[in-house]
Amino acid sequence: MLISRYLDQNHSFDKFKFIALKHIASSSFLWRSLIQSLQCLDWLLIAAISLLLAVGLTTLSYQGSNFHSKQCEFLLAGLVACFVFARIPYLFWSNKIVLFALYGINLILLGAVMVMGHSAMGAQRWLALGPLTLQPSEIAKLVVIFSLAAWLAKYPIIKFWDCFKALAIIAVPAFLVFKQPDLGTSLTFGTVFLGVIFWAGATVLDLVVIFSPILSLIFNALNPALWWGFLIVLFVLLIFWWRKDNWTLVIRVILSLAIVIANIGMGELRPKLWGVLKPYQQKRLTSFINPYDDPRGSGYHILQSLIAIGNGGIFGAGLGRGNQSQGAFIPERHTDFIFAVVSEELGFRISALVVLAYSLLCIRAALIAYQARSEPFGSLVAIGIMFMFLFHVFLNIGMTIGIMPVAGVPLPFLSYGGTALIIDMSAIGILLSIHLLNPPPRKDIWT
């Protein structure tokens, strides 16, 4: 009886020990999985976004009204969107059914803006859906990136004419956005298109040819002699270097002549094409060249921004103490010109950190695109997002310091706005998804 009791107790002890070891092993596995998941996150990208969000929320808290509280609500929704997009495998967005649904719904929303959208500052860009107010042009940026990436992943740029097949994808949404009118976002489509087709195989001269009509308009407006010089240089470059491995010299000469003639026609049509723009758009495009020509009119925005940036100096005037920002001299200081407010109240040291954070964001996006190069769709989506952010930052900061025209483009993660912030956070979630599924190679053995 004593022996039997001992065996029963010993068996119970072994069973308990087995259960305890199993629990410890499962807990250890969960901890290892959690640690590995955290290690796989792109912490440099997350750090850059965190800095930008902190600067944006801090600045908005001193700009009156309830911008700060509403932006916090938008940020909460953006964080949820970021988490959801990061957890969804990015290849889901390359599915034909999903793409057709997204593209069709977005065209419907863009069309609805033209009919029943809300107007502000001379533009009709917002659509009310019950208690929500959306800006479909912001949503269109991600939809266009998905559509371009899916097409070019299947049909990469091999011939020059392949570029125009991809151009057809952005033509309709870009036209609808331009008609709102929203010149800044329509230019974003063009920048994303050029960046994505280059990543998909287009040559530098292919991009020059596609972009040459815009350059002709600019040079023709600035100086006719400069315009003719551009046409001569363009002709020489195309004859000697444009796809010389694919075309004979005779074909290159014929195509180069056709392109130069088309650019001449574009330059001659400039006065008529200029009339297509709204009067306020015309003033915005010309005032940055010399804002002192109309300091109380079209040049007012840029001049007040430059004064604010100069007042900030290195250390800034202090939060809520900027003369230009708190005196409401800076127009749209919570959206388009928030960088001028940051420079005035927080100084050059913080504004420089903001620029470095944006640089880090774009570098990390480019590296994620490079790491995913074995999977074309993810790589193209990452490079499209990179060019989207790069263009927005360059245009917005450029217009605040007077080197770019005022185009009404928000500064990502800093400017007030719900749709823009949620879309930007969704784009970060997509980058994290691509990074998680295409991690960089690790060296287990040091040599």
C-alpha positions, 0 to 999 in steps of 0.5 A, spaced: 500 500 500 505 504 501 509 503 495 502 504 491 501 511 494 508 513 492 507 511 485 501 515 485 504 521 488 510 520 483 506 520 477 502 526 479 508 530 480 511 528 473 504 530 470 505 537 474 512 538 471 510 536 464 504 541 464 509 546 467 514 545 462 509 545 457 506 552 459 513 555 460 515 553 453 509 556 450 510 562 454 517 562 451 515 561 444 510 567 445 515 571 447 520 569 442 514 571 437 513 577 440 520 579 440 521 577 433 515 581 430 518 587 434 525 586 431 522 586 424 518 592 424 522 598 421 523 602 427 527 608 423 521 609 419 516 609 426 521 614 429 521 619 423 513 618 423 513 619 431 517 625 431 513 629 425 506 627 428 509 630 435 511 636 432 505 637 428 500 636 434 504 640 438 504 646 433 497 645 432 495 646 440 497 653 439 493 655 433 487 656 436 480 653 435 480 646 436 485 644 431 489 640 436 483 636 439 480 634 432 487 632 429 488 627 435 481 624 433 484 623 426 490 621 428 487 615 432 483 613 426 490 613 422 493 609 427 488 604 427 488 604 419 496 604 419 495 597 424 490 594 419 494 596 413 500 593 416 497 586 418 494 585 411 498 582 406 500 587 401 499 582 395 491 583 397 491 590 394 494 587 387 487 582 386 483 584 380 477 584 384 479 588 389 483 593 384 477 594 380 472 595 386 477 600 389 478 604 382 471 604 380 469 607 387 474 612 387 472 614 380 464 615 383 467 619 389 471 624 384 465 624 380 460 626 386 465 631 388 463 635 382 456 634 383 455 635 390 461 637 393 463 642 398 467 648 396 472 652 400 478 657 397 475 657 390 476 649 390 470 643 390 474 638 393 470 635 399 464 630 399 459 629 405 457 622 407 453 623 413 457 625 419 463 624 415 467 629 410 472 626 405 477 628 400 476 623 395 483 626 391 487 624 397 484 617 397 485 617 389 493 617 391 493 610 394 488 607 389 493 610 383 499 607 386 496 600 387 493 600 380 500 602 377 504 597 381 499 592 379 499 593 371 507 594 371 508 588 375 505 584 370 507 588 364 513 592 365 516 597 361 520 594 355 518 599 350 517 606 350 510 606 348 509 601 354 509 608 358 503 610 355 499 604 357 500 606 364 499 613 363 492 611 361 491 608 368 492 615 371 489 619 366 481 619 368 482 620 376 488 626 374 483 629 370 477 629 375 482 632 380 484 637 376 477 639 374 475 640 382 480 644 381 486 641 385 492 642 381 497 640 387 494 633 387 494 632 380 501 634 379 502 629 385 499 623 380 504 626 375 510 625 379 508 618 382 507 616 375 514 618 373 517 615 379 514 608 378 515 607 370 522 609 372 522 603 377 519 599 372 524 600 366 523 606 363 529 610 361 531 617 364 530 620 356 523 616 356 522 621 362 524 627 359 520 626 353 514 625 357 515 631 361 518 635 355 511 638 354 511 641 361 518 644 360 516 647 354 511 651 357 515 653 363 521 655 358 517 659 353 513 663 359 520 665 362 524 666 356 523 664 348 531 664 347 531 659 353 526 655 350 529 654 343 536 652 347 532 647 350 529 644 344 536 644 341 539 640 347 533 635 347 534 634 339 541 632 340 540 628 346 534 624 343 538 623 337 545 620 340 542 617 346 535 615 346 534 607 346 540 607 341 540 599 342 533 599 340 532 603 334 536 605 328 539 612 327 534 613 322 528 612 327 531 616 332 532 622 328 524 621 325 522 620 332 526 626 335 524 631 330 516 629 331 517 630 339 521 637 337 515 639 333 510 637 338 514 641 343 514 647 339 506 646 338 506 646 345 510 652 346 505 656 341 499 654 345 501 656 351 497 662 352 491 658 350 493 653 355 494 658 360 487 660 360 485 653 362 487 655 369 483 659 374 485 666 375 487 664 382 492 658 380 495 663 375 497 668 380 500 662 385 504 660 379 507 666 377 507 670 384 513 666 387 518 668 382 517 675 384 512 676 390 514 683 391 510 685 385 503 684 388 505 684 396 498 685 398 495 680 393 498 674 390 505 675 393 502 676 400 502 668 402 510 667 400 512 674 403 508 673 410 511 666 410 518 668 409 518 673 414 515 668 419 521 663 418 526 669 418 523 671 425 524 664 428 532 664 427 535 658 430 531 657 437 524 660 435 520 665 438 517 660 443 510 656 442 504 661 441 509 667 441 510 667 434 508 674 431 506 672 424 503 666 426 499 668 432 497 675 429 494 671 423 498 674 418 500 667 415 494 665 411 492 657 412 497 657 418 494 650 420 494 647 413 498 649 407 503 654 411 504 650 417 512 649 416 512 657 416 509 656 423 514 651 426 520 655 423 517 661 427 515 658 433 520 652 434 526 655 430 531 652 425 533 647 430 526 643 430 525 645 422 531 642 420 529 635 424 523 635 421 526 636 414 531 630 416 525 626 418 522 627 412 529 625 408 529 618 413 522 617 411 523 617 403 530 613 404 527 608 408 521 607 403 526 607 397 530 601 401 524 597 402 522 598 395 529 595 394 529 589 399 522 587 395 525 588 388 524 580 387 516 581 388 515 587 383 508 589 386 510 591 393 517 594 390 513 598 385 508 600 391 513 602 396 517 607 390 510 610 389 509 612 396 516 614 396 515 619 391 508 621 393 511 623 400 517 626 396 513 631 392 508 633 397 514 635 402 518 638 396 512 642 394 510 644 401 516 646 404 518 649 397 512 654 397 513 656 404 521 658 402 519 661 396 522 657 391 516 653 389 509 656 387 503 656 392 499 649 390 495 648 396 498 641 398 498 639 405 505 637 409 504 630 411 503 628 418 503 636 420 498 639 416 491 639 419 486 634 416 483 628 417 483 624 410 490 626 408 492 624 415 489 617 415 491 616 408 498 618 410 498 613 416 495 608 411 501 609 406 506 607 412 502 601 414 503 599 407 510 600 407 511 596 414 507 590 411 512 590 405 518 591 410 515 585 414 514 580 408 520 582 405 525 583 410 533 585 409 538 579 409 541 577 415 548 575 417 548 569 422 556 569 421 561 574 421 566 574 416 
